[in-house]
Amino acid sequence: EWDRWLLMGLIGTAVGMLGFLTHQIIDSLITLKWDLVENYLKDGNFHLTWVCVLGTGLAMILVSSSSVLFFCPAGSPSGLPEIIGYLNGTSIQHLFNIKTFLGTFVSCVLAVAAGLFCGPEGPMVHLGAILGCGLSQLQSDTLGIHLPFFTRFQNSADKRSFITAGAGAGIASVFRAPIGGLLFTLEEVSSFWNIRLAWQTFFCCLMATFTTDLLSSSLYGFVYRGHFGFFEAEKRILFWVKNLLDMHVLAFIPTILLGMLGGLLGALFVSLNIKINKLRMRFFNSIPKSSVRKTSKLLETMLILVISCVPLVANLGSGRNFLVLDIGCILNFPCSSEQGSAAALLVENGKQGITYLFKRGTHEEFGYTSLCTALAFYFILSCWTAGSAVASGLVIPMLYTGALYGRIIGLILVSIFGVQTNEYGAWIDPGLFAAIGAASFFSGVSRLTISLTVIMVSMFS
């Protein structure tokens, strides 16, 4: 079995490198986008700032959507349902070819960098599965490659096993959670399972996580900025919370409430998304000409981006100052107005915005108006974005939406009991309940339980 373990290690390493490249390119594009408008921001020319940001975003969306509409239709939107369908017996054409790989990768990084309310997690599962399929079969009809190695794995059962491992490695690389990647494939992806596949998938996920962490330890924006192999906690953990809180048994009461709220809002999100996609399919199927239909889908994604930039207009209109840092446009906090605060939450890239919401000791950083406004706007826009003609994931929107209503619950507790400074009341912190709310909405939409718990723990510690 040494050759099987070798292939699992190679697939994990390749997925880890891909995960590193995905995040580096997204961060570099976001930084580049805001570097282009830095001079306009310093001069106070907010109109040109908005035009430049919107223009660069639309250019990215044009390429992103075109890559899945005209280059690889199998890459739209996230690929995860198709992977689940394939691993459970459904045959889908062009799901694992190199055109789908390239188109999904390009579409994913550009869609996230452009500013759509989405993340790279779903496409990374698809990309990991493609790498698992390609490296195990060592043949490509598109490129005309048929290598005479590992031929004993060129059968449907082994192919399915390597695709499962690649999908799990994609999750492990994104969240730095090898156990979470294994449990995700067991709970969500594959129905054909055995203990040998579990250990091999876990090894593949370990290699993916290790490779991503190793490369990220010294490179940021493709620039060497540290000691190779030195794993800093702030870089390794996605949402690192420095201040740990002692819990009280009373914290379970709002936690249960958040769990129920997550289930209700998750069901509403799924139901609304199904209705939007049915309406979308009905509208586009009514267009007889294929070229006009694809152009209409492209225009829809551009319309979503334009609407997503509305908070930027509101933020610029409030006359607030900006700071342009390495990771993009990080706004000054605390906010001077509820309008500016809500706009700031929505202008942020999802990952950074979630970090703000999870931050401890910021009891009165955001008010009810800003949180409720951002929640309504983000909920609707992320639901609309899911299923549009770009390769996109739902994990960041799910975490963000849950963090918003979780922080609202935390703010209600602060309004009732006040800001507690003693050790027995420190658990009344909006940042803590933002994290619990994020997990509840993620679970309500995805129906994940055990693997989600492990993934959430991995993202904080």
C-alpha positions as CSV (number, residue, x, y, z in Angstrom):
1,E,0.0,0.0,0.0
2,W,3.0,2.3,0.0
3,D,2.1,3.7,-3.4
4,R,-1.4,4.6,-2.2
5,W,0.0,6.5,0.8
6,L,2.6,8.2,-1.4
7,L,-0.2,9.5,-3.7
8,M,-2.2,10.7,-0.7
9,G,0.8,12.6,0.5
10,L,1.4,14.1,-3.0
11,I,-2.3,15.1,-3.3
12,G,-2.2,16.8,0.2
13,T,1.0,18.7,-0.6
14,A,-0.4,19.9,-4.0
15,V,-3.7,21.0,-2.4
16,G,-1.8,22.8,0.4
17,M,0.3,24.7,-2.2
18,L,-2.9,25.6,-4.0
19,G,-4.6,26.8,-0.9
20,F,-1.5,29.0,-0.1
21,L,-1.6,30.4,-3.7
22,T,-5.3,31.1,-3.5
23,H,-5.1,33.2,-0.3
24,Q,-1.9,35.0,-1.4
25,I,-3.4,36.0,-4.8
26,I,-6.6,37.2,-3.2
27,D,-4.7,39.2,-0.6
28,S,-2.4,40.7,-3.3
29,L,-5.3,41.6,-5.5
30,I,-7.2,43.3,-2.6
31,T,-4.0,45.2,-1.7
32,L,-3.5,46.2,-5.3
33,K,-7.1,47.4,-5.6
34,W,-6.8,49.7,-2.7
35,D,-3.2,50.9,-3.5
36,L,-4.7,52.2,-6.8
37,V,-7.0,54.6,-4.9
38,E,-4.6,55.5,-2.0
39,N,-3.8,58.9,-3.5
40,Y,-7.5,59.7,-4.1
41,L,-8.2,58.8,-0.5
42,K,-5.4,61.0,0.8
43,D,-6.7,63.9,-1.4
44,G,-10.2,63.5,-0.2
45,N,-11.5,62.8,-3.7
46,F,-14.1,60.3,-2.7
47,H,-16.0,60.3,-6.1
48,L,-12.9,59.1,-8.0
49,T,-12.2,56.6,-5.2
50,W,-15.6,55.0,-5.7
51,V,-15.3,55.0,-9.5
52,C,-11.9,53.4,-9.3
53,V,-12.9,50.7,-6.8
54,L,-16.0,49.9,-8.7
55,G,-14.2,49.9,-12.0
56,T,-11.5,47.5,-10.8
57,G,-14.1,45.3,-9.2
58,L,-16.2,45.2,-12.4
59,A,-13.1,44.3,-14.4
60,M,-12.4,41.4,-12.0
61,I,-16.0,40.2,-12.2
62,L,-16.0,40.4,-15.9
63,V,-13.1,38.0,-16.1
64,S,-14.4,35.8,-13.2
65,S,-17.8,35.3,-14.6
66,S,-16.6,34.9,-18.2
67,S,-14.2,32.1,-17.1
68,V,-17.1,29.9,-15.9
69,L,-19.7,31.0,-18.5
70,F,-17.5,30.7,-21.7
71,F,-14.5,28.7,-20.6
72,C,-15.7,26.0,-18.1
73,P,-19.4,25.8,-17.3
74,A,-18.7,23.0,-14.9
75,G,-17.0,25.4,-12.6
76,S,-20.1,27.4,-11.6
77,P,-20.9,28.2,-8.9
78,S,-19.0,26.3,-6.1
79,G,-18.7,22.7,-7.3
80,L,-19.4,21.2,-3.9
81,P,-22.9,19.9,-4.8
82,E,-21.5,18.3,-7.9
83,I,-18.6,16.7,-6.0
84,I,-21.1,15.2,-3.5
85,G,-23.3,14.0,-6.4
86,Y,-20.4,12.4,-8.2
87,L,-19.1,10.6,-5.0
88,N,-22.6,9.2,-4.5
89,G,-23.1,7.8,-8.0
90,T,-24.0,10.6,-10.3
91,S,-22.0,10.9,-13.5
92,I,-21.2,14.6,-14.4
93,Q,-19.2,15.5,-17.5
94,H,-16.2,17.8,-17.5
95,L,-16.2,18.0,-13.7
96,F,-12.5,17.0,-13.2
97,N,-10.8,18.3,-16.4
98,I,-8.1,20.9,-16.5
99,K,-10.3,23.5,-18.1
100,T,-12.6,23.3,-15.1
101,F,-9.6,23.5,-12.7
102,L,-8.2,26.7,-14.3
103,G,-11.6,28.4,-14.8
104,T,-12.7,27.7,-11.2
105,F,-9.4,28.9,-9.8
106,V,-9.4,32.2,-11.8
107,S,-13.1,32.8,-11.1
108,C,-12.8,32.1,-7.4
109,V,-9.8,34.4,-6.7
110,L,-11.2,37.3,-8.8
111,A,-14.7,37.0,-7.3
112,V,-13.5,37.2,-3.8
113,A,-11.0,40.0,-4.5
114,A,-13.6,42.0,-6.4
115,G,-15.7,42.4,-3.3
116,L,-18.6,40.0,-3.8
117,F,-20.1,38.6,-0.6
118,C,-18.5,35.2,-0.9
119,G,-15.4,33.1,0.0
120,P,-13.0,30.6,-1.5
121,E,-14.0,27.6,0.6
122,G,-16.5,25.8,-1.7
123,P,-14.3,26.2,-4.8
124,M,-11.3,24.9,-2.8
125,V,-13.2,21.6,-2.2
126,H,-13.8,21.3,-5.9
127,L,-10.2,22.2,-6.8
128,G,-8.9,19.7,-4.2
129,A,-11.1,17.0,-5.7
130,I,-9.8,17.8,-9.2
131,L,-6.2,17.5,-7.9
132,G,-7.1,14.2,-6.2
133,C,-8.5,12.9,-9.5
134,G,-5.7,14.1,-11.7
135,L,-2.7,13.1,-9.6
136,S,-4.1,9.6,-9.0
137,Q,-5.2,8.8,-12.6
138,L,-2.2,10.6,-14.3
139,Q,-4.1,11.0,-17.5
140,S,-5.7,13.9,-19.3
141,D,-7.8,13.7,-22.4
142,T,-7.6,17.5,-22.8
143,L,-3.8,17.5,-22.9
144,G,-3.5,14.1,-24.4
145,I,-1.5,12.8,-21.4
146,H,-1.6,9.1,-20.3
147,L,1.3,8.3,-18.1
148,P,2.1,4.6,-17.4
149,F,2.4,5.1,-13.6
150,F,0.0,4.0,-10.8
151,T,-2.1,2.2,-13.3
152,R,-3.7,0.0,-10.7
153,F,-5.6,3.0,-9.4
154,Q,-7.2,3.7,-12.7
155,N,-10.6,2.3,-11.7
156,S,-13.8,4.0,-10.4
157,A,-13.4,2.8,-6.7
158,D,-9.9,4.1,-6.2
159,K,-10.6,7.2,-8.2
160,R,-13.5,8.0,-5.9
161,S,-11.3,7.5,-2.8
162,F,-8.6,9.9,-4.0
163,I,-11.3,12.5,-5.0
164,T,-12.7,12.2,-1.4
165,A,-9.2,12.7,0.1
166,G,-8.6,15.7,-2.2
167,A,-11.9,17.3,-1.2
168,G,-11.1,16.9,2.5
169,A,-7.6,18.3,1.9
170,G,-9.3,21.4,0.4
171,I,-11.2,22.0,3.6
172,A,-8.2,21.3,5.7
173,S,-6.0,23.8,3.8
174,V,-8.6,26.6,4.0
175,F,-9.3,26.3,7.7
176,R,-6.0,24.8,8.9
177,A,-8.1,21.9,10.3
178,P,-6.9,18.4,9.3
179,I,-9.4,16.7,11.6
180,G,-12.1,19.0,10.4
181,G,-11.3,18.1,6.8
182,L,-11.6,14.4,7.6
183,L,-14.9,14.8,9.5
184,F,-16.3,17.0,6.7
185,T,-15.7,14.3,4.1
186,L,-17.2,11.7,6.4
187,E,-20.3,13.7,7.4
188,E,-21.0,15.6,4.2
189,V,-19.2,14.4,1.1
190,S,-19.0,10.6,0.7
191,S,-21.3,7.7,1.4
192,F,-18.7,5.0,0.6
193,W,-16.4,4.8,3.6
194,N,-14.0,2.4,5.4
195,I,-11.4,2.8,8.2
196,R,-8.5,2.5,5.7
197,L,-9.8,5.4,3.7
198,A,-10.3,7.4,6.9
199,W,-6.6,7.1,7.9
200,Q,-5.4,7.9,4.4
201,T,-7.7,10.9,4.1
202,F,-6.5,12.2,7.4
203,F,-2.9,11.9,6.2
204,C,-3.8,13.8,3.1
205,C,-5.4,16.5,5.2
206,L,-2.4,16.7,7.5
207,M,-0.1,17.2,4.5
208,A,-2.3,19.9,3.1
209,T,-2.5,21.8,6.3
210,F,1.3,21.4,7.0
211,T,2.2,22.6,3.4
212,T,-0.1,25.7,3.7
213,D,1.2,26.6,7.1
214,L,4.8,26.0,6.1
215,L,4.6,28.3,3.1
216,S,2.6,30.9,5.0
217,S,5.1,31.0,7.8
218,S,7.5,33.1,5.8
219,L,5.7,34.5,2.7
220,Y,3.1,37.2,2.6
221,G,2.1,38.7,-0.7
222,F,4.8,36.5,-2.2
223,V,7.4,38.5,-0.3
224,Y,9.7,36.8,2.2
225,R,8.8,38.4,5.6
226,G,9.9,35.9,8.2
227,H,11.7,32.8,9.2
228,F,10.9,29.8,7.1
229,G,9.2,27.1,9.2
230,F,8.4,29.4,12.2
231,F,4.7,29.0,12.8
232,E,3.3,32.3,14.3
233,A,-0.1,31.9,15.9
234,E,-1.5,35.0,14.3
235,K,-0.7,33.7,10.8
236,R,-1.7,30.1,11.5
237,I,-5.0,30.8,13.1
238,L,-7.7,32.4,11.0
239,F,-9.6,34.3,13.7
240,W,-7.2,34.4,16.6
241,V,-8.8,35.6,19.8
242,K,-6.1,36.6,22.3
243,N,-8.4,37.2,25.3
244,L,-9.9,34.0,26.7
245,L,-12.9,34.2,28.9
246,D,-14.0,32.1,31.8
247,M,-17.5,30.8,31.2
248,H,-20.5,30.8,33.4
249,V,-23.4,28.3,33.4
250,L,-25.8,31.2,32.5
251,A,-24.0,31.6,29.2
252,F,-25.8,28.5,28.0
253,I,-29.1,30.4,28.0
254,P,-28.2,32.9,25.2
255,T,-26.3,30.0,23.5
256,I,-29.4,27.9,23.2
257,L,-31.2,31.0,21.9
258,L,-28.5,31.5,19.3
259,G,-28.7,27.9,18.2
260,M,-32.5,28.1,17.6
261,L,-32.0,31.4,15.8
262,G,-29.3,29.9,13.7
263,G,-31.6,27.0,12.7
264,L,-34.5,29.4,11.8
265,L,-32.4,31.8,9.9
266,G,-30.4,29.0,8.2
267,A,-33.7,27.5,7.0
268,L,-34.8,30.9,5.8
269,F,-31.5,31.4,3.9
270,V,-31.7,28.0,2.2
271,S,-35.4,28.5,1.3
272,L,-34.8,32.0,-0.1
273,N,-31.7,30.8,-2.0
274,I,-33.7,28.0,-3.6
275,K,-36.5,30.4,-4.7
276,I,-33.9,32.9,-6.1
277,N,-32.2,30.2,-8.1
278,K,-35.5,28.8,-9.4
279,L,-36.5,32.4,-10.5
280,R,-33.0,32.8,-12.0
281,M,-33.2,29.6,-14.0
282,R,-36.7,30.4,-15.2
283,F,-35.7,33.8,-16.4
284,F,-32.5,32.7,-18.1
285,N,-34.1,29.6,-19.7
286,S,-36.7,31.9,-21.2
287,I,-33.9,33.5,-23.3
288,P,-33.6,31.3,-26.5
289,K,-30.2,32.4,-27.7
290,S,-27.3,30.9,-25.9
291,S,-25.0,33.9,-26.3
292,V,-27.6,36.3,-25.0
293,R,-28.4,34.0,-22.0
294,K,-24.7,33.9,-21.0
295,T,-24.3,37.6,-21.4
296,S,-27.4,38.1,-19.2
297,K,-25.8,35.9,-16.5
298,L,-22.6,38.0,-16.7
299,L,-24.6,41.2,-16.3
300,E,-26.3,39.8,-13.3
301,T,-23.0,39.2,-11.5
302,M,-21.9,42.8,-12.4
303,L,-25.2,44.1,-11.0
304,I,-24.6,42.2,-7.7
305,L,-21.2,43.9,-7.4
306,V,-22.6,47.3,-8.1
307,I,-25.2,46.9,-5.3
308,S,-22.5,45.4,-3.0
309,C,-20.6,48.7,-3.4
310,V,-23.5,50.8,-2.1
311,P,-22.0,50.7,1.5
312,L,-18.8,52.2,0.1
313,V,-20.8,55.1,-1.2
314,A,-22.4,55.6,2.2
315,N,-19.1,55.3,4.0
316,L,-17.4,57.8,1.7
317,G,-20.4,60.1,2.0
318,S,-20.0,60.2,5.8
319,G,-16.6,61.9,5.3
320,R,-14.7,59.4,7.4
321,N,-10.9,58.8,7.0
322,F,-9.4,55.7,5.6
323,L,-6.2,53.8,6.4
324,V,-4.8,51.8,3.6
325,L,-2.8,48.8,5.1
326,D,-1.2,45.7,3.7
327,I,-4.4,43.6,3.6
328,G,-6.6,46.2,1.9
329,C,-8.8,49.0,3.1
330,I,-9.0,48.8,6.9
331,L,-11.1,51.6,8.3
332,N,-10.6,53.6,11.5
333,F,-12.6,52.3,14.6
334,P,-14.6,53.2,16.5
335,C,-17.0,54.7,14.0
336,S,-18.3,58.2,14.4
337,S,-21.8,57.4,13.2
338,E,-24.1,54.5,12.9
339,Q,-24.2,54.9,9.1
340,G,-20.5,54.9,8.9
341,S,-20.3,51.9,11.2
342,A,-22.7,49.8,9.2
343,A,-20.9,50.8,5.9
344,A,-17.5,49.9,7.5
345,L,-18.8,46.4,8.3
346,L,-19.9,45.9,4.7
347,V,-16.9,47.5,2.9
348,E,-14.5,45.2,4.7
349,N,-13.4,42.0,3.1
350,G,-15.2,39.2,4.8
351,K,-12.3,37.7,6.7
352,Q,-11.2,41.0,8.2
353,G,-14.8,42.0,9.0
354,I,-15.4,38.8,10.9
355,T,-12.2,39.4,12.9
356,Y,-13.6,42.8,14.0
357,L,-16.9,41.2,15.1
358,F,-15.1,38.5,17.1
359,K,-12.9,41.0,18.9
360,R,-13.2,40.8,22.7
361,G,-13.5,43.9,24.9
362,T,-15.3,46.0,22.3
363,H,-18.7,46.0,24.0
364,E,-20.0,49.2,22.5
365,E,-18.0,49.3,19.2
366,F,-21.1,48.8,17.1
367,G,-24.6,49.9,17.8
368,Y,-27.9,48.1,17.1
369,T,-28.6,50.2,14.0
370,S,-25.3,49.4,12.3
371,L,-25.4,45.7,13.2
372,C,-29.1,45.2,12.0
373,T,-28.5,47.2,8.8
374,A,-25.3,45.2,8.0
375,L,-27.2,41.9,8.8
376,A,-30.1,42.6,6.5
377,F,-27.9,43.8,3.7
378,Y,-25.3,41.0,4.0
379,F,-28.0,38.3,4.4
380,I,-29.8,39.3,1.2
381,L,-26.7,40.0,-0.9
382,S,-24.9,36.8,0.0
383,C,-28.1,34.8,-0.7
384,W,-28.3,36.4,-4.1
385,T,-24.7,35.9,-4.8
386,A,-24.8,32.1,-4.1
387,G,-25.7,30.5,-7.4
388,S,-24.6,33.4,-9.6
389,A,-22.2,32.8,-12.5
390,V,-19.0,32.9,-10.5
391,A,-17.1,30.2,-8.5
392,S,-17.8,31.2,-4.9
393,G,-18.2,29.7,-1.5
394,L,-20.7,30.4,1.3
395,V,-18.5,29.8,4.4
396,I,-17.4,33.4,4.9
397,P,-21.0,34.8,4.3
398,M,-22.3,32.2,6.8
399,L,-19.7,33.1,9.5
400,Y,-20.3,36.8,8.9
401,T,-24.1,36.7,9.0
402,G,-24.0,34.6,12.2
403,A,-21.4,36.9,13.8
404,L,-23.7,39.9,13.1
405,Y,-26.8,38.5,14.9
406,G,-24.6,36.9,17.6
407,R,-23.1,40.3,18.4
408,I,-26.6,41.8,18.5
409,I,-27.6,39.2,21.2
410,G,-24.4,40.1,23.1
411,L,-25.2,43.8,22.8
412,I,-28.6,43.1,24.3
413,L,-27.0,41.4,27.3
414,V,-24.6,44.3,27.7
415,S,-27.6,46.7,27.6
416,I,-29.3,44.7,30.4
417,F,-26.4,43.9,32.7
418,G,-23.9,46.6,31.6
419,V,-20.2,46.2,30.9
420,Q,-18.9,43.7,33.4
421,T,-15.3,44.0,34.5
422,N,-15.3,41.3,37.2
423,E,-14.2,37.8,36.4
424,Y,-17.6,36.3,36.9
425,G,-19.3,38.6,34.5
426,A,-16.7,38.9,31.8
427,W,-18.5,36.3,29.7
428,I,-21.0,38.9,28.8
429,D,-19.0,40.0,25.8
430,P,-20.5,40.6,22.3
431,G,-17.4,39.2,20.6
432,L,-17.9,35.9,22.3
433,F,-21.5,35.6,21.2
434,A,-20.5,36.7,17.7
435,A,-18.4,33.6,17.5
436,I,-21.2,31.4,18.8
437,G,-23.6,33.0,16.4
438,A,-21.3,32.4,13.5
439,A,-21.2,28.6,14.3
440,S,-25.0,28.5,14.7
441,F,-25.7,30.0,11.3
442,F,-23.0,27.9,9.6
443,S,-24.6,24.8,11.1
444,G,-28.2,26.0,10.3
445,V,-27.3,26.4,6.6
446,S,-24.9,23.5,6.1
447,R,-26.5,21.0,8.5
448,L,-23.1,20.1,9.8
449,T,-22.5,19.3,13.5
450,I,-19.4,17.4,14.6
451,S,-17.1,18.5,11.7
452,L,-18.3,22.1,12.1
453,T,-17.4,22.1,15.8
454,V,-13.9,20.9,15.1
455,I,-13.5,23.4,12.3
456,M,-14.6,26.3,14.5
457,V,-12.3,25.3,17.3
458,S,-9.4,25.1,14.8
459,M,-10.1,28.6,13.5
460,F,-9.8,30.0,17.1
461,S,-7.0,28.0,18.6
